Amino acid sequence: MRWLDRLLRRNPPAGTDTPARYAVIDTETSGLDVARDRLLTIGAVGVRDGRVETADAFYAVLRQPAPTVGEDILIHRVGTGEQAGGEDPAAALAAFERWCDGRWAVGFHAGFDRRMIERTLRAHGHAAPPLRGWIDLAVVAPLLLPARQGPGGKAPVSLDDWLASFGIDDCERHHALGDAQATAQLLLPVLQAAQARGLGDPAALCAESEAALKLRSMR
């Protein structure tokens, strides 16, 4: 993929230094109902030492016994043929568990992806993946980069807003692996800002994410 080649050549922001291992994760699903909709694809990419490790990536399409049809395909873009010909879900999920290997998980609005992945894992007899914690950039990025401006000079809210504010435009959006790659690019300046504020330890960053999410849920 051309966008993948360009991503591999991109240098990280100067001064980024994080030896921790991150798994930046995204999914495509049949809808937005965590209780009823199905997990279609998982995309993930590794980040280490302030670099997006493009070669250290995971992607799987989970085979669906009854592929989704209709307008939702226009959103997730996983066609019926791809769904029917996907990997055995149990095998794909086991491979994903092995790939996670004790990393810190990162996502944008990560709670949805986390719940979908964990529910699907349970349905196939697996435990939660061996991740050390989840960091949600949707809440962490505004805390660490409060002066950042998105399109029109407004504070960025969506992932597209944040990507535009940093000029990140070489990833394939609305594809689980492409969105994971884009989120990984956003993670780099967030880690740089965290380091400057004394939050270089991923456990501290994870705690900030969890505290911010808890506060938001209480409003």
Residue, then its C-alpha position, 0 to 999 in steps of 0.5 A: m500500500r502506498w500510504l503504508d510506504r509513506l508512513l514508514r518513511r515519516n520521522p517522529p517528532a524531535g525529542t520523542d523518547t519512549p521505550a514503552r511498547y504500545a499497541v494502537i488498536d482500531t476496529e470495524t464493526s457492523g454497527l455501534d451497539v456494543a451489546r448486539d453488533r459484531l466485530l468485523t476487523i481488528g487493525a493494530v500497529g506497534v509504537r516503540d522508541g517514539r516510532v510507528e513500527t509499520a512492520d509490527a502490525f496486526y490485521a484480521v478480518l473475522r469470518q462472519p456466518a451471516p455477512t452484513v448487508g445494506e448501508d452499514i457496508l458504506i461505513h465500514r467498507v468490509g464487503t460481504g465477500e470479504q466477511a464470508g472469506g475472513e479468518d476463523p474468528a477463534a484463530a484470529l483472536a488467538a493470534f491477536e492475543r499473542w501479538c498484544d504481548g503485554r503492550w499498552a493499548v491506545g485508541f481514539h474513543a478506545g472504550f468502544d473498541r475495547r468493549m467490542i474486542e473483549r465481548t468477542l473474545r469472551a464469546h469465543g472462549h478467550a480472556a481479555p488480551p494481555l494488555r497492560g492498560w488502555i489509553d484513550l487519545a480522545v481524552v488525553a490529547p486535549l489534556l496534554l495539548p490544550a492550545r492545539q487548534g484544528p480546522g477553522g481555528k477551533a479546538p480539535v474534537s474528532l480524530d480527523d480534526w486532530l490529524a488535520s491539526f498536525g498535517i497527518d493526511d497519508c493514512e487510509r481512513h475508515h479501515a481498521l489498520g489505516d485508522a490504527q496507523a493514523t492514531a499511531q501518528l497522533l500518539l507521537p506528539v501526545l507522547q512528546a507532550a506527556q514527556a514534557r509534563g512528567l508523564g513519560d511513564p505509560a502507567a501515569l498516562c494510562a491513569e490520566s486517561e482513566a481519571a479523565l474518562k471517569l470524570r467525563s462519565m460523572r458529568 
